[in-house]
Amino acid sequence: MRNVSIPVALIKFRRKQREKGKYIVPFFLKDEDEMKIEQVVEYYDSMCDRKIGDFDEKRIIEIMDDMKVGRAVQFVMGNFYCFRSPDFSGYFSSRDVEVLDKMGVSSAGSLRGLLFEFVNERYGGFCGARDKVILEFGDKWGLGDGVDDALWSDQDDEKVLGKCGDVKDVVLLYNRGVIKTLFSNSENVSIVLPELPGRMIRRIYLLCKYNGVLCDISVEGEGEGEGEGEGGGGRYVLEISGPVELFGKPEKYGHKIGNVAIGIFGVLECVEYSFTSVVFIKNRKYVFSMAGEEVKRMGLRVGVVGAKGDEFDSAPEEKFFSFFRDEKLSWKVEREPAPIVTDEFVYVPDFSFLRGNSKVFVEIMGYFTEYYQKKKIWKLGRMKEMDVPMIIVANSTYDEGIKREIEEVGYPVVYFKGKNIPYGPILRILEEKFSDFDERINVIEGEKGRIAAEIDGDVARAGFVPAGLLKEKFGCFTDDEFDACMDVIGVNGVYIKGAGVFSASKIEELRGIVEVACSKKRDRAYVARKFLDAGVDVVDVVVGYLGYAIKWQGLSKTQIIKQKKRS
């Protein structure tokens, strides 16, 4: 379904004075207007292939019985019908078209160019009777009688009406266009509703974010939030403003507000709601208000403005997600986590990090105005009071006062400059402040005797237990965590970091393989095959543990050598 903005000068409306100011009541097409629209479509169909001068705009006004409505309907019909130049090849026979193609002539403009060249050659730039010149020009290449008409077929008065799409939902398109135009000339849209499930909150935030519009959801009246992603009681108020409010130019970003607001109507089709918008027409301020039932009755719930999953609110957010998604890290990044609903507001962090049972939210504070900065800081303060784990990634260009307020919230803060995200400090904060490893290792320490006995039994049977298997068994996310667990457990076998636990006999078997490879100048591939036969798939660290090294000679050739003892 198209989203059409009708020029504000074509919108019919009446003004009403109420206690809260001047209201604007736009005219919408109703079900009974469908018959009029059918007559309009019939007239357009009857005028197809007719020249633009034959089209009578007054006929549309007569059918709609209103000048403004008629002109607005004509604007909407432009989505389905358009005036265009006739097919150039239609003026000539197939033989003529072939001749013209060979000369590179495929349009009225190029045909005129050929004519001017002919006049210059034949008459030195000055010609006599027009009809005679056209006739001689056509005869030179054996062209038919269509030359004269084809020469000027690209002029506006030669254009003919044609269909450029299936005609459907004209009433819906008109009504949607009226609302979208008013929203596009507004400074905000406020939507009020008694309930707002978490799944809807997430969709609304995604819709706003991906369309570059800011959305703030507050809770009014009594009611308690029910936690992450769940709706609480009270009355919810959605304020859509974004760039319009921040930068003070409604007409610059207003079309995005219109797209998003209509998209939100699609999300809210099963919920009661009403909306109010402050609009500006000819520099005058009006209030535009409607109940959701009226919107649904007009069919505006059809279709939702899409949100592309690969779009980001800012370049820093895109770089942040790209890095943490692609790196092989123990913390997994999640984009647009479920909203957090409190009894005062709804909060949707930019990202979250997940690892095991741990979840840490990330707020990227980019290029906000001071008003929005302070609003965000207040929300973050409330999140801190609720013990919601969070890392703040803030713009380094903020003034010192704002930076101080951000840091006083109590969350870890790192600053970015331009598009450069400080990945290292973020990872350190995750490990130092949000890791639950202390809890996990305490559990392991309490059962270290049993765990050590199990590992020793497995090593005795197989001769080798891989580190990856043990790491998974202990629930370790990093090599440092795994090494700490092995230090606590204290197995009887030989533990080689990065490899696993070996029995003494397995170590001697592997030592023999390496000694032979060294004495006979065999390469790494030989050792790898022999190790694999022995049930071990780790080579380099084991070779190093045994006192040997793999020497690379060029890009592919290797040799096993004895390590020199350090003094």
ZAMARGU-4260 file (C-alpha; in steps of 0.2 Angstrom, whole numbers, plus 5000, padded with zeros to 4 digits):
<rodrens>
0) 5000/5000/5000 | 5007/5017/4995 | 5009/5031/5007 | 5004/5047/4998 | 5005/5065/5005
5) 4992/5076/4998 | 4997/5094/4996 | 4991/5103/5011 | 4983/5117/5000 | 4971/5103/4993
10) 4965/5096/5009 | 4947/5101/5014 | 4945/5105/5033 | 4935/5115/5045 | 4941/5124/5061
15) 4933/5122/5078 | 4936/5132/5093 | 4937/5122/5109 | 4944/5124/5127 | 4961/5118/5123
20) 4963/5128/5107 | 4959/5128/5089 | 4955/5111/5082 | 4956/5106/5064 | 4943/5093/5057
25) 4948/5086/5040 | 4936/5080/5027 | 4938/5061/5024 | 4930/5050/5010 | 4917/5039/5017
30) 4909/5022/5011 | 4895/5032/5002 | 4909/5041/4991 | 4914/5024/4983 | 4901/5027/4970
35) 4909/5044/4966 | 4926/5036/4965 | 4919/5023/4953 | 4913/5037/4941 | 4930/5045/4942
40) 4939/5029/4938 | 4927/5027/4923 | 4931/5044/4917 | 4950/5041/4918 | 4948/5024/4909
45) 4938/5033/4895 | 4952/5046/4893 | 4966/5033/4891 | 4976/5036/4875 | 4968/5054/4874
50) 4979/5069/4873 | 4982/5080/4889 | 4972/5094/4881 | 4957/5083/4880 | 4957/5079/4899
55) 4944/5090/4908 | 4949/5092/4926 | 4932/5101/4930 | 4924/5084/4927 | 4932/5077/4942
60) 4927/5092/4952 | 4909/5090/4946 | 4909/5071/4951 | 4916/5074/4968 | 4904/5090/4970
65) 4918/5100/4978 | 4933/5109/4971 | 4946/5104/4984 | 4941/5086/4986 | 4940/5085/4967
70) 4958/5091/4965 | 4964/5080/4980 | 4956/5065/4972 | 4964/5070/4955 | 4981/5070/4964
75) 4978/5053/4972 | 4973/5046/4955 | 4990/5051/4949 | 4996/5035/4957 | 4986/5025/4945
80) 4986/5036/4929 | 4999/5047/4921 | 5002/5057/4905 | 5016/5051/4895 | 5023/5053/4878
85) 5017/5041/4864 | 5028/5027/4859 | 5040/5034/4846 | 5040/5018/4836 | 5022/5019/4834
90) 5023/5032/4821 | 5033/5021/4809 | 5033/5005/4800 | 5044/4991/4806 | 5055/4994/4791
95) 5056/5013/4796 | 5061/5008/4814 | 5075/4997/4808 | 5082/5011/4797 | 5081/5024/4811
100) 5089/5012/4823 | 5104/5009/4812 | 5106/5028/4813 | 5104/5029/4832 | 5087/5037/4831
105) 5075/5031/4844 | 5066/5047/4851 | 5059/5063/4845 | 5074/5073/4851 | 5086/5062/4841
110) 5074/5063/4825 | 5075/5082/4827 | 5093/5082/4828 | 5094/5072/4811 | 5082/5084/4803
115) 5093/5099/4808 | 5108/5090/4801 | 5098/5087/4785 | 5093/5106/4784 | 5111/5111/4786
120) 5117/5100/4772 | 5103/5103/4760 | 5099/5121/4763 | 5114/5128/4772 | 5104/5130/4788
125) 5090/5140/4780 | 5075/5131/4772 | 5059/5136/4763 | 5042/5129/4765 | 5041/5117/4780
130) 5030/5104/4772 | 5042/5102/4757 | 5057/5100/4769 | 5048/5087/4779 | 5044/5078/4763
135) 5061/5078/4757 | 5068/5073/4774 | 5057/5058/4774 | 5061/5053/4756 | 5079/5053/4759
140) 5078/5038/4770 | 5062/5031/4763 | 5052/5035/4779 | 5033/5035/4779 | 5020/5049/4783
145) 5023/5048/4802 | 5038/5059/4802 | 5029/5076/4805 | 5020/5069/4820 | 5035/5060/4827
150) 5046/5075/4827 | 5036/5083/4841 | 5029/5068/4850 | 5038/5072/4866 | 5030/5089/4869
155) 5018/5091/4884 | 5003/5094/4873 | 5006/5078/4864 | 5006/5067/4879 | 4992/5055/4881
160) 4984/5047/4897 | 4989/5029/4902 | 4987/5018/4916 | 5003/5015/4927 | 4996/5003/4940
165) 4980/4994/4946 | 4967/5005/4952 | 4962/5000/4970 | 4960/5007/4987 | 4957/5025/4981
170) 4947/5030/4996 | 4959/5022/5008 | 4974/5031/4999 | 4965/5048/5000 | 4961/5046/5018
175) 4978/5040/5023 | 4985/5054/5012 | 4975/5067/5022 | 4982/5061/5039 | 4999/5059/5033
180) 5000/5076/5026 | 4993/5083/5043 | 5006/5073/5052 | 5020/5079/5040 | 5016/5097/5045
185) 5016/5093/5064 | 5028/5095/5078 | 5023/5078/5086 | 5010/5065/5088 | 5003/5059/5105
190) 4995/5042/5106 | 4985/5038/5121 | 4980/5020/5125 | 4975/5010/5141 | 4986/4995/5138
195) 5002/4991/5129 | 5008/4973/5128 | 5027/4971/5128 | 5027/4964/5110 | 5019/4979/5104
200) 5031/4991/5113 | 5045/4982/5104 | 5038/4984/5087 | 5034/5002/5090 | 5051/5006/5095
205) 5059/4997/5081 | 5047/5006/5069 | 5052/5023/5076 | 5071/5019/5077 | 5073/5012/5059
210) 5063/5027/5052 | 5074/5040/5062 | 5060/5046/5073 | 5061/5047/5092 | 5048/5039/5103
215) 5045/5041/5121 | 5032/5031/5131 | 5027/5036/5148 | 5014/5029/5160 | 5001/5040/5168
220) 4989/5035/5182 | 4990/5020/5195 | 4998/5004/5190 | 5014/4994/5193 | 5026/4988/5179
225) 5027/4969/5178 | 5046/4969/5173 | 5055/4967/5157 | 5044/4966/5141 | 5027/4966/5151
230) 5014/4980/5151 | 5009/4987/5168 | 4993/4997/5173 | 4989/5015/5170 | 4987/5024/5154
235) 5001/5024/5141 | 5006/5039/5131 | 5017/5038/5116 | 5025/5054/5111 | 5032/5053/5093
240) 5043/5068/5089 | 5061/5064/5085 | 5071/5076/5074 | 5055/5087/5072 | 5056/5092/5091
245) 5075/5092/5092 | 5079/5102/5077 | 5063/5113/5075 | 5059/5110/5057 | 5043/5100/5055
250) 5043/5101/5036 | 5061/5093/5035 | 5057/5077/5045 | 5038/5078/5046 | 5035/5064/5032
255) 5044/5052/5044 | 5032/5056/5058 | 5018/5053/5046 | 5025/5036/5040 | 5028/5030/5058
260) 5012/5036/5065 | 5002/5027/5052 | 5013/5012/5054 | 5009/5012/5073 | 4990/5012/5069
265) 4994/4995/5060 | 5002/4989/5076 | 4988/4995/5087 | 4974/4988/5077 | 4968/4976/5091
270) 4970/4990/5105 | 4959/5005/5109 | 4968/5021/5107 | 4966/5040/5102 | 4979/5052/5095
275) 4982/5070/5096 | 4994/5080/5085 | 4999/5099/5085 | 4999/5104/5066 | 5004/5120/5057
280) 4994/5126/5042 | 5000/5143/5035 | 5010/5146/5051 | 4994/5144/5061 | 4994/5131/5075
285) 4979/5118/5076 | 4976/5102/5086 | 4971/5087/5076 | 4963/5073/5086 | 4955/5057/5082
290) 4949/5041/5091 | 4957/5024/5085 | 4940/5018/5081 | 4938/5031/5067 | 4955/5027/5060
295) 4950/5008/5060 | 4933/5012/5052 | 4942/5021/5038 | 4953/5005/5035 | 4969/5014/5039
300) 4975/4999/5049 | 4979/4991/5033 | 4998/4989/5031 | 5012/4994/5042 | 5027/5004/5037
305) 5041/4992/5036 | 5057/4993/5046 | 5073/4986/5038 | 5083/4976/5050 | 5100/4982/5043
310) 5097/5000/5047 | 5104/5009/5062 | 5100/5024/5071 | 5118/5030/5070 | 5135/5025/5063
315) 5142/5021/5081 | 5128/5009/5084 | 5131/5001/5068 | 5150/4999/5071 | 5146/4993/5089
320) 5134/4979/5083 | 5145/4974/5068 | 5160/4971/5080 | 5152/4962/5094 | 5142/4951/5082
325) 5156/4946/5071 | 5170/4943/5084 | 5171/4926/5092 | 5167/4932/5110 | 5160/4923/5125
330) 5147/4938/5127 | 5134/4938/5113 | 5126/4954/5108 | 5108/4956/5105 | 5100/4971/5096
335) 5084/4979/5102 | 5081/4969/5118 | 5064/4967/5125 | 5057/4983/5133 | 5058/4987/5151
340) 5041/4993/5158 | 5041/5003/5174 | 5026/5011/5183 | 5033/5028/5176 | 5040/5025/5159
345) 5045/5012/5146 | 5063/5009/5142 | 5071/5000/5127 | 5090/4999/5128 | 5100/4999/5112
350) 5109/4982/5115 | 5111/4969/5127 | 5125/4957/5131 | 5121/4939/5135 | 5131/4925/5143
355) 5124/4911/5152 | 5112/4918/5165 | 5119/4935/5164 | 5112/4949/5154 | 5119/4967/5153
360) 5111/4981/5144 | 5120/4994/5134 | 5114/5012/5131 | 5123/5022/5117 | 5121/5041/5120
365) 5124/5049/5104 | 5120/5066/5096 | 5106/5072/5108 | 5100/5089/5113 | 5102/5094/5131
370) 5084/5091/5134 | 5084/5074/5127 | 5101/5070/5136 | 5093/5075/5153 | 5078/5065/5149
375) 5089/5050/5145 | 5099/5053/5161 | 5084/5053/5172 | 5078/5036/5165 | 5095/5028/5167
380) 5095/5034/5185 | 5078/5025/5188 | 5086/5010/5179 | 5100/5010/5192 | 5088/5011/5206
385) 5080/4996/5200 | 5097/4987/5199 | 5096/4984/5180 | 5113/4980/5174 | 5119/4993/5161
390) 5134/5000/5152 | 5133/5018/5145 | 5143/5022/5130 | 5142/5041/5128 | 5148/5054/5116
395) 5165/5061/5121 | 5159/5078/5114 | 5146/5081/5128 | 5150/5096/5139 | 5158/5092/5156
400) 5142/5095/5165 | 5132/5082/5156 | 5147/5070/5157 | 5146/5072/5176 | 5128/5069/5177
405) 5130/5053/5167 | 5144/5047/5178 | 5134/5051/5194 | 5120/5039/5188 | 5132/5025/5194
410) 5134/5015/5179 | 5151/5011/5171 | 5153/5024/5157 | 5165/5023/5142 | 5166/5037/5129
415) 5167/5036/5110 | 5174/5049/5098 | 5166/5050/5081 | 5163/5032/5075 | 5177/5025/5086
420) 5170/5013/5099 | 5181/5008/5114 | 5178/4989/5112 | 5192/4984/5124 | 5186/4994/5139
425) 5168/4988/5136 | 5175/4970/5137 | 5185/4973/5152 | 5169/4980/5161 | 5159/4965/5156
430) 5172/4953/5164 | 5176/4964/5179 | 5159/4970/5184 | 5146/4958/5177 | 5154/4941/5176
435) 5145/4928/5187 | 5161/4917/5187 | 5164/4919/5206 | 5147/4911/5209 | 5151/4897/5196
440) 5168/4893/5203 | 5161/4892/5221 | 5150/4878/5215 | 5164/4869/5207 | 5175/4871/5222
445) 5162/4863/5233 | 5162/4848/5222 | 5180/4848/5216 | 5184/4831/5224 | 5170/4822/5214
450) 5174/4832/5198 | 5193/4827/5199 | 5189/4809/5202 | 5178/4809/5186 | 5191/4817/5176
455) 5205/4806/5182 | 5194/4791/5178 | 5191/4797/5160 | 5209/4801/5158 | 5214/4783/5164
460) 5202/4775/5151 | 5205/4786/5136 | 5223/4793/5140 | 5217/4811/5135 | 5202/4822/5139
465) 5201/4838/5127 | 5200/4855/5135 | 5185/4860/5125 | 5175/4845/5132 | 5180/4850/5150
470) 5177/4869/5147 | 5159/4865/5141 | 5157/4853/5156 | 5162/4867/5169 | 5152/4880/5160
475) 5167/4891/5157 | 5166/4905/5144 | 5184/4910/5143 | 5201/4901/5144 | 5205/4911/5159
480) 5190/4904/5168 | 5194/4887/5163 | 5212/4888/5169 | 5206/4895/5186 | 5194/4880/5187
485) 5208/4867/5183 | 5219/4876/5197 | 5204/4873/5209 | 5201/4855/5204 | 5219/4849/5204
490) 5218/4833/5194 | 5231/4819/5194 | 5234/4819/5176 | 5245/4831/5166 | 5236/4847/5162
495) 5242/4856/5146 | 5234/4873/5144 | 5225/4874/5127 | 5225/4855/5125 | 5217/4846/5139
500) 5222/4833/5153 | 5234/4818/5148 | 5239/4802/5157 | 5257/4800/5160 | 5258/4785/5148
505) 5249/4796/5134 | 5262/4810/5136 | 5276/4797/5134 | 5268/4790/5118 | 5267/4808/5111
510) 5285/4812/5116 | 5291/4796/5106 | 5281/4803/5091 | 5289/4820/5092 | 5307/4813/5095
515) 5306/4802/5079 | 5299/4817/5069 | 5314/4828/5075 | 5327/4815/5072 | 5321/4810/5055
520) 5317/4829/5050 | 5298/4825/5048 | 5286/4840/5046 | 5271/4845/5056 | 5259/4835/5045
525) 5267/4819/5050 | 5266/4823/5069 | 5247/4828/5067 | 5243/4811/5058 | 5252/4801/5072
530) 5244/4811/5086 | 5227/4808/5078 | 5231/4790/5077 | 5234/4791/5096 | 5218/4800/5099
535) 5224/4818/5101 | 5219/4832/5089 | 5230/4845/5097 | 5247/4848/5090 | 5256/4864/5093
540) 5254/4867/5111 | 5258/4849/5115 | 5274/4849/5105 | 5279/4865/5114 | 5275/4857/5131
545) 5287/4842/5126 | 5301/4854/5123 | 5301/4855/5104 | 5295/4868/5092 | 5288/4869/5074
550) 5299/4879/5063 | 5291/4886/5048 | 5302/4887/5032 | 5292/4898/5020 | 5273/4897/5019
555) 5270/4879/5020 | 5286/4869/5024 | 5289/4864/5042 | 5301/4855/5053 | 5301/4848/5071
560) 5316/4855/5080 | 5322/4854/5098 | 5320/4870/5108 | 5335/4878/5115 | 5336/4878/5134
565) 5335/4895/5141 | 5349/4900/5153
</rodrens>
